Structures are given as C-alpha cells and as structure tokens.
Amino acid sequence: MDIYIYGNSSFNNEIHKVLDSGNIKFKIEDGKITDVTTLKYLKELIEDDPSQIYLIDENLVIEKDFISKYLKFLIPKKGIQKAYLDQHGIGDISHRSYSDLLIYIEKRLETSVKRPKANEINSVEDIFDAFEDISQNQKGIE
C-alpha cells in the first residue's frame, strides 16, 4: 500500500516528520511514501487506485459553500473539490491530531489484504488459497 501526500511544503514536511516518528516507512511492506506536487497527478492517482492512503492538506480541499461559489479568487489554485474526493471514497476521513493520523494509517496497513488479481489466478486451488488467507487475516484482526 502506498501513501501519497498532497499539500504545501510545510504540510509535507510535517507529515514526513509524523510518519518518521511512527516508523510508518518500516511498516509499509511493498509500498512507498510519495509527495504529489500537481493536482493533475493527484487526480490520476486517485482514479487509478482510490484504495491507497491519500494525505491531503485540508486547506486545499474545496467544499461547496458561499466562498467557493461566489468568491472564486479565494479558492486555492491547487485545491481539489471535496465532492470529487467523496465520489472516489476518500473524502470521509479528517484527523484533528497527528496521533489519530498514525492510528488510522496503521489500521489501514493492517487491514490491507493482499488479494490475488484476476491474472494471478490459474486454478481453483488459487481461489481456495486466497479465501484461506482472507479468513486467517480476519481472525487475526478480531
């Protein structure tokens, strides 16, 4: 599982410090932590795989309200619409503290189950193995 960080430089630096203090880099098996610099690239990543972890600066999330409707000059140029995030299922999480953020990331990493892709299944035994892995992971969570 990958972690993508989108925000201004101070937000990115602060998130990297938090991730380092929580040893998140060592808990990601095959994933990586990446800074996303452009809105276009962020949208491509979200459309490709919305199940990854996206840490987006709340100052860049644009909600539909009076300001965004009538005072468009106050909207950040690198801002992303909250409706777009909600549409892809990632706009529902907001953390007030960094400790909550670390807990959320650790739980997401624990619950990410490596399921075989369609092209990795060659036989019925592969399907049974995948279901056994899933059931074992769920027993470990409980």
C-alpha positions as CSV (number, residue, x, y, z in Angstrom):
1,M,0.0,0.0,0.0
2,D,1.3,3.4,-0.9
3,I,0.9,6.7,0.9
4,Y,0.6,9.9,-1.1
5,I,1.0,13.3,0.4
6,Y,-0.5,16.4,-1.3
7,G,-0.1,19.9,0.2
8,N,2.2,22.8,0.6
9,S,5.8,22.3,1.6
10,S,5.3,22.9,5.3
11,F,2.4,20.3,5.4
12,N,4.5,17.8,3.5
13,N,7.5,18.3,5.9
14,E,5.2,18.0,9.0
15,I,3.6,14.8,7.7
16,H,7.0,13.3,6.9
17,K,8.1,14.0,10.5
18,V,5.0,12.3,11.8
19,L,5.4,9.3,9.6
20,D,9.1,9.0,10.7
21,S,8.2,9.3,14.4
22,G,5.6,6.5,13.9
23,N,8.0,4.3,11.9
24,I,5.5,4.0,9.1
25,K,8.2,3.6,6.5
26,F,9.2,0.3,8.1
27,K,5.6,-0.9,8.3
28,I,4.8,-0.5,4.6
29,E,5.7,-3.8,3.0
30,D,5.9,-3.1,-0.7
31,G,4.6,0.5,-0.7
32,K,6.2,3.8,-0.7
33,I,5.6,7.3,0.5
34,T,5.4,9.9,-2.3
35,D,4.9,13.6,-2.4
36,V,2.4,14.7,-5.0
37,T,3.1,18.1,-6.5
38,T,0.4,18.6,-9.1
39,L,-3.4,18.4,-8.9
40,K,-3.5,16.6,-12.2
41,Y,-1.2,13.8,-11.0
42,L,-3.2,13.5,-7.8
43,K,-6.4,13.0,-9.7
44,E,-4.7,10.4,-11.9
45,L,-3.5,8.5,-8.8
46,I,-7.0,8.6,-7.3
47,E,-8.7,7.4,-10.4
48,D,-6.1,4.6,-10.8
49,D,-6.4,3.3,-7.3
50,P,-8.5,5.1,-4.7
51,S,-7.8,2.4,-2.1
52,Q,-4.3,3.8,-1.4
53,I,-3.7,6.2,1.5
54,Y,-4.0,9.9,0.5
55,L,-3.0,12.6,3.0
56,I,-4.3,15.9,1.6
57,D,-3.9,19.2,3.3
58,E,-7.3,20.3,4.5
59,N,-6.5,23.9,3.3
60,L,-6.5,22.6,-0.3
61,V,-9.9,20.8,0.0
62,I,-12.6,22.9,-1.5
63,E,-16.1,22.5,-0.1
64,K,-19.2,23.8,-1.9
65,D,-20.2,26.8,0.1
66,F,-20.7,30.6,-0.4
67,I,-17.0,31.3,-0.8
68,S,-16.4,28.7,-3.4
69,K,-19.5,29.7,-5.3
70,Y,-19.2,33.5,-5.3
71,L,-15.7,34.4,-4.2
72,K,-13.6,32.2,-6.5
73,F,-10.5,34.3,-6.1
74,L,-10.2,33.0,-2.5
75,I,-10.0,29.4,-3.7
76,P,-6.5,27.9,-3.8
77,K,-5.3,27.1,-7.3
78,K,-4.0,23.7,-6.2
79,G,-7.3,22.9,-4.5
80,I,-9.3,19.8,-5.0
81,Q,-13.1,19.5,-4.7
82,K,-14.4,17.7,-1.7
83,A,-17.2,16.2,-3.9
84,Y,-14.5,14.7,-6.1
85,L,-12.9,13.0,-3.1
86,D,-16.2,11.8,-1.8
87,Q,-17.1,10.4,-5.3
88,H,-13.9,8.2,-5.1
89,G,-14.5,7.2,-1.5
90,I,-11.5,9.0,0.1
91,G,-13.1,12.3,1.3
92,D,-14.5,10.9,4.5
93,I,-11.6,11.0,6.9
94,S,-10.4,14.1,8.7
95,H,-8.0,13.9,11.6
96,R,-7.5,16.6,14.2
97,S,-4.2,15.3,15.7
98,Y,-1.2,13.5,14.3
99,S,-1.6,10.6,16.8
100,D,-5.0,9.9,15.3
101,L,-3.4,10.0,11.9
102,L,-0.8,7.4,12.8
103,I,-3.5,5.2,14.3
104,Y,-5.6,5.5,11.1
105,I,-2.6,4.7,8.9
106,E,-1.6,1.7,11.0
107,K,-5.1,0.3,10.9
108,R,-5.3,0.7,7.1
109,L,-1.9,-1.1,6.7
110,E,-3.1,-3.9,9.0
111,T,-6.4,-4.4,7.2
112,S,-4.9,-4.2,3.7
113,V,-5.3,-7.8,2.4
114,K,-3.2,-8.9,-0.5
115,R,-5.9,-10.4,-2.8
116,P,-4.8,-12.0,-6.0
117,K,-5.6,-10.2,-9.2
118,A,-7.6,-12.0,-11.9
119,N,-4.5,-12.7,-13.9
120,E,-2.8,-14.3,-10.9
121,I,-5.5,-17.0,-10.5
122,N,-4.6,-20.0,-12.5
123,S,-6.6,-22.7,-10.8
124,V,-9.4,-23.4,-8.3
125,E,-6.7,-24.1,-5.7
126,D,-5.5,-20.5,-6.1
127,I,-9.0,-19.3,-5.2
128,F,-9.2,-21.5,-2.1
129,D,-5.8,-20.3,-1.0
130,A,-6.9,-16.7,-1.4
131,F,-10.0,-17.4,0.8
132,E,-7.9,-19.1,3.4
133,D,-5.6,-16.1,3.6
134,I,-8.5,-13.8,3.9
135,S,-10.1,-15.8,6.7
136,Q,-6.8,-16.1,8.6
137,N,-6.3,-12.3,8.3
138,Q,-9.8,-11.7,9.6
139,K,-9.2,-14.0,12.6
140,G,-6.1,-12.1,13.4
141,I,-7.9,-8.8,13.4
142,E,-10.6,-9.9,15.8
